[in-house]
Amino acid sequence: MTKNDEIISQSEIDDLLHINEFIEQTKDNSLVSELKAAILDSGKLSLERWISLRDHIREIEELIPHIELIIKLKAEEKS
């Protein structure tokens, strides 16, 4: 591996920071807590926003098997 192969781009750093920020959100300030609050006050979102939200969640659901595979492979590699 050359030195250039080890360099991470600013875009990759930004993506990693964004993902880590999302993962490390506190219990009181998380996507789940925001969703629960919106459900309790369903008037906060219009029908179009609820549909859009559901579409985004569907995309996440499609990624879950891939995430599970990554977790399994990384856990096996660590063992």
C-alpha positions in Angstrom: 0.0 0.0 0.0 1.4 3.4 -1.0 1.1 6.5 1.1 -1.5 7.9 -1.3 -3.7 4.8 -0.7 -3.8 5.8 3.0 -5.1 9.3 2.5 -8.8 9.8 3.2 -10.6 12.6 1.4 -12.4 15.5 3.1 -15.6 14.1 1.7 -15.0 10.7 3.3 -14.2 12.4 6.6 -17.4 14.5 6.4 -19.4 11.3 5.6 -17.9 9.5 8.6 -18.4 12.4 11.0 -22.0 12.7 9.8 -22.7 9.0 10.3 -20.9 8.9 13.7 -22.9 12.0 14.8 -26.1 10.2 13.8 -25.1 7.0 15.7 -23.9 8.8 18.8 -27.0 10.9 19.4 -28.2 10.9 23.0 -31.4 9.2 24.0 -33.2 12.6 24.3 -31.9 13.9 21.0 -32.2 11.1 18.5 -34.1 10.2 15.4 -36.2 7.8 17.4 -37.1 10.4 20.1 -38.0 12.9 17.3 -40.2 10.2 15.7 -41.9 9.4 19.0 -42.6 13.1 19.6 -44.0 13.5 16.1 -46.3 10.5 16.6 -47.6 11.9 19.9 -48.3 15.2 18.1 -49.1 13.8 14.7 -50.2 17.3 13.6 -46.6 18.4 13.5 -46.2 16.8 10.1 -48.3 17.0 7.0 -49.5 13.9 5.2 -46.9 14.5 2.5 -44.1 14.7 5.2 -45.4 11.4 6.8 -45.3 9.7 3.4 -41.8 11.1 2.8 -40.7 9.9 6.2 -42.1 6.4 5.6 -40.2 6.3 2.3 -37.0 7.1 4.0 -37.6 4.5 6.7 -38.3 2.0 4.0 -34.9 2.8 2.5 -33.3 2.2 5.9 -35.1 -1.1 6.2 -33.6 -2.2 2.9 -30.1 -1.4 4.2 -30.5 -3.4 7.4 -29.5 -6.8 6.0 -26.3 -5.2 4.6 -25.5 -3.6 8.0 -26.1 -7.0 9.7 -23.7 -8.6 7.3 -21.0 -6.0 8.0 -21.5 -6.4 11.7 -21.2 -10.2 11.4 -18.1 -10.1 9.2 -16.4 -7.5 11.5 -17.2 -9.5 14.6 -15.8 -12.7 13.0 -12.7 -10.8 11.9 -12.1 -9.5 15.4 -12.5 -13.0 17.0 
